[in-house]
Structures are given as C-alpha cells and as structure tokens.
Amino acid sequence: MTGLTLRAVEQRDVERVGDLNFVAFYRVALAHGLQPGIASPAESRGYIRHLLTIDPLGGTLAEDEGEVVGLAWVHPRGPVATIGPIAVDPRVQGRGIGRRLLERAVELAGRGVPQVRLVHESFNGQALGLYLHAGFRVVAPLLDLELPAGTAVAPAPAPRTVVVRPAVADDRARLVARDARVFGAPRPQNVDLYLGRGRALVAESPTALVGYALGIGFRGTGYLGSASADDPALLLALVVALAAELASHGVTVRTLVPATDRRLVEGLTAAGFRVFRACHYMVRGGGTAPPANYVLMNGDMM
C-alpha cells in the first residue's frame, strides 16, 4: 500500500466507487450470514450519484496504483456532521485504509465541529473497533426495519384534530425548521431533494405543522425518514401512510428507528415491517440518543 492516495470522488468515478461500495457491504453481510443491505451494483451506483448530488464535496476515495480500494463520505451540516458510507475492498482490509478514510472524513467535517455521527451495523466487530479507537461511542441501539414490496398495509389512525396531506412547495420553510429541531442543524438541501424527487407528508393541527415524514426510492428500494411528530400516534400514522404508498409502487421499504421506541417498533411490525438488522447510533463529541418521536433520515444522514 505504498502507493495509496486519497482524493475527492468525481462523476467519472461513479461506476468504480459504486461497485466497490456494493462488493464491500455485500461480502461482509454474507460473511455473517445476513442479507446484504445493497441489492445490486446498479443500486449502489445510483446511491453514489445521489451522494454526489446532495454532498458533492463530501466523498473521498482511496486509490492504490490507480485501483479504487476504499470510499468514505461525510455530510457536514454546520454543528452536526454525519459519516457514511465507509467501505474498503475486502481484499485489502486490515491494512489501515479504513482508518485513513475515517480520519479524512472527520477532517472534512470541519475543525471543531461539535458532533459527528455515524450508524454502525452491530454485527461488524472490526468496524466497531475502528470507530471506538477514533473516539466514537455507542449512544443508542437502532433497528433497520424492512417492509417487503407489495405488502398491503393497514392505515394507522392519526389524531382527529390533525390533517395529513402531501407537502407542497409552500411547506418548505416549515419543513426545514422542523427537521432542524430534531436533527440538530438545518439541512435544506436534504429536504429539497425529498420534496423534488421523493415523497413528503405533513400534518397540521389546525394550521401549525405538528409532524412530517419524508421518503425516497433508489432502484427498487424505498427509504423512509426523516420523520417527526409531536405525538407518537401521529408519527406512526405518518410513517405507515408513506410506507403504504411506497410499497404499492413495488419497492421494498426500509426505515431506521430507535430500538427503544417500543410503540413505534411495535406499530411498524404490526403493519408488516420486519427486522432487517440491528445497528448502533454512534457519536463523537457532544450529543446523546436521537430525540423522541423521530425516525432517522437513513444510515448516512441521520
């Protein structure tokens, strides 16, 4: 690895980086007897294109003599930065590439940023050791839940005083503000992406925004979140309604929720979701567990 170099990910790298990301996560899942979280190279490439849209300066790749052997992405949002994905070619793991990529991601997050977050798949002990050594700590358990494509989902009732409807452009400012309260920093670029290319529901009572849910799809997989509500029953109603809509279009739906939110977990499993895998919510710097009545955006921008 004497020729290892790190540089920014560019559009010309999408196929190579996407393929590496697929292989790395596919191999580690199979090694532990689990279903891979990324279904195909095409899905992985689509996700890399998405990351280049939302955070074009956040990607770093590791090259060894012109061959892509590693990937890391950071998503700076002022006082909060999130990291993910981080992937290393299985053929060269254990040689310090992941550590160097993680160090670069933290560097790109910004000097003195109060909090850096990531989601770790709990079965991956090697990655856990890397993150702990870099100063991250586990602050909450998470569940990655999955709703199979085409599942008929029974609606969860919302409070009578609340109107749930699709979001429109005029809701943008309130959505950004509400999302910033639960996430910890404004991220208008994320909200804009979901409003433009995904789906968004808002809940009003009677004119105040009391909840929202966002969702988006990538080549057969839909992702639910961010979502938040004043009331736990309303949060469940929003998430189930959006899940039903995505599933009706033939996509498998995934969502990342705090494992300690018993009402939400039980409500989603009753609606047809099943546990896909367990994860750790990890933080470096200040901060604790996710707030109450909150569904994370996804594993990389939670």
N, C-alpha and C positions, 0 to 999 in steps of 0.2 A: 504493500500500500504506500510505497514511497512516492508514487505519482498521484496521490489523492488530492483533488482540488474541489473547492466548493464555489458555486456560482449561482446566480439567480435563475429560476425557471423561466423559460420564454415559450412563446407559442409554438416554436419549432420543436420543443421538447415534449409536447403533449403525449404523443404515442409511446415514446420510450418511458417517460415517467409514469404514465397511466399503467403500462404493462408491468413495470416494477412494483407499483403500489398493489396491483392485483395479486401478483405472484407472492409477495411478502405476506400479505394478510391471509391469502388462501392457504399457503403452506403451514403457517403457524396454527391456523384453525384446524386443519386436517391432522396435524401432529398431536393435537389434544382431543381428537375425536369429535370435533364440533363442526357445525355447518358454517361455511365461510360467510362472512358478512358482506362481501363484494361478490356478486354473482358471476361476473364476466369481465374480460378485459375491456369490452366496449363500455360497460357501466363505469369502470374505473377511469377510462379516458374522459368520459362525459363529466365525471366529478372533477377531474383536474381542470377541464375547461371552465367549469363553474368556479373553481377557486381562483383561476386567473381573472375571471370577471369581477369577483367580489373583493379580492385582495391581490392585485397584480404584482405587488412588490413583496409579498409575504413568502413566496416559495424559494426554497434552496435545494439544489440537487448536489449530490456528491458524484464525482466522476473519477474513474481510475483508468488512465490511458484511453480516454475517450468513451469508456463504457459507463453508463449510469448505474451506480451501485447503491444509491441512497436518496432519500427525499425527506424534507421537513417543511411544514407550513405554519406560519404564525399569523394571527389575526389581531392586530393592535386596535383597540377601541379606547383610546385615552387612558384612564386609570386602570383599565382591565385589558389584558391580552389573553387570548386562548391559543393553544398549540394543537395542531393535528391536521393531517396525519403525519406520523413519523414512520418511515419504512426503510428497511435495509435488505438488500439482496440476501436471501438465505445462504448463498454460497460463501459470503464474506462476513457473516455475522460473528460477533465476538472479537472484532479487531479494532474497536473504538470508533467506528464510523457513526453509530447512533449517538454516542456521547458528543462528538464534534457537531453533528447536526442539531442536537438539542441545545448546545451552547450557542450556536449561531442563531437559533430561533429566539432564545432568551435575549440575546444581544439586539436582534431586530425588533423585539417587543418594546424596547426603549429603556434607556438608563433610568433606574429609579422608579419604574412603573410599580405601583403599589401591589398589584396582584396579577399573577399569571396562572391560568387554569389549564387543565387537560383532563381527558377521560381515558382511563386505562382499563383494558379488558382484564378482568381479575384472574383469568387462568394463565396469563403470560408473566411468569415469575421473573424472567430475565429483564423484561421491560420495567417491571416494578422496581427491581434493584437499581436500574439506571435512574429512574425518576427520584427515588428516595435519596440516592447519592447526590443528585443535583439540587437537593433542598426542597423538593415537593413533599407534601404529606397528604395522606388519605383523610378526607374530612366528611365523606358521606358515601353510602352504598347506592348504586343506581341499578335499575333494571332496563335492559334493552328489550322492549316488547314488540311482537310481530303479529300482524293481522293478515292471514292468507288472502290472496287475491280472490275476489268474487264472493267473499263472506257476506251473508245477509246480516246486517247489523240492526238490532232494535234500538230506536232512539232512547236517549236518557233525558228525562224531563228537565227543562230549565224552570227556575222560579217564575211564577205567574206575572210578576211585575217587570219581567225582562223581555226585551225583544231581541232576538238573534237574527242577524241578516248578513249577507255578503258585504265586505268592506268596499268602499268606493274611494276615489282619489281624495275627496274632501276629508276622509278619516285619517289621512297620513300623519298629520301633526300629532293627533291624539294617540295614534298607534305608536309612533316613535317615542313619545313621552312615557306612555305606559310601559313599553318594553324596556326603556332605560331604567325605570324604577326597579324592575325585578332583576334585570341583568346587571345593573350597577354602572352603566355608562350608555350614552346614546350610540346607536348603530343604524343610522338612517339608510345606509347602503344595503343592509340586510333586509330591512322592511321593504324598501323599494323593490328589491329583487322578488320577494314573495308577492307583493302587490302586482307586479308586472308579469311574472312568469309562473307564479304558483296560485295558491288559493288563500283567502283570508276571510275569517268571520269576525264580526264584532257583536258585542252585547251591550245594549243601552237600557238604562233604568232611571227616569224615562228619557232623559237626554244626556246623562253622564255616561261615559264609557266605563263599564264595570267588568269587562272581560274581552278577551280576543284569543284567536287561535290562528296560526299560520301553518301552511303545508306546501310541499313542493315534491315533484317527482323526477327521477333520473332513470330512464330506460327500464321501466318495469318495477321500480321500487319507489314508493312514496314515503316522505318523511314528515312527521307531524311535530310541530313546535317551531318556535316558541309559542307558549300559550300561558295565559294567566287570567285569574278571575278573583273577584272579591269573595266569592262564595264557593266552597268545594263542590257543591252540586252543580253550579253553573260551569265550573271548569270541566267537569266530567261531561256535561251536556255538549259543550263546545267541541271538545276533543272527539267525542263519539260521532257527532254530526259530520265533522270534517273527515274522520276516518271512513265513515259510510260512503261519503261522496267519492273519495279516492279509490276505495275498494271496488266501487261499482264500475269504475273505468278499467278494471282488470289489472290493477297493480297491487303488489304486496306492500303493506303499510308498516313502517317501523316508527317507534317513538321511544324516547329516553326519559324515564321518570324516576324521582326519588323513591328508593325501595321502602323508605319509612312512611310514605304516604299511603296508609293502608286503604283508605276509602277510594283513592284514585286507582290503585293497583287492583283492588277487588272489583271495582266498577268496570275497568278495562278488560279484565279477564272474563267477567260475566258477558261482556259484549263480543267476545270471541278472540281477544288477543291472547297470545301465549308467550311464555318467557323464551326469548331467543338466547340471551346470555346475561351474566351479571358483570357489572363494571364498578370501578372506583372513580369518584369525583375527587381530583387531586388539585391542591393549591400550593403555590409558592408565594410567600408574602402574607399579607393580611387576608381576612375573609374566612368564612366558615361554610356551612352547608347551603344548598340552594334555599330560597325563601319558600314559604308555604304557598300552596295552590299554584304551582309552577311546573310547566313541562319544558325541558331544555330544548334549545333550537335543534341541535344534533350533537354528535360527539366531538365535533371540531369547533363549533361556535356556540358553546352553551352559556 
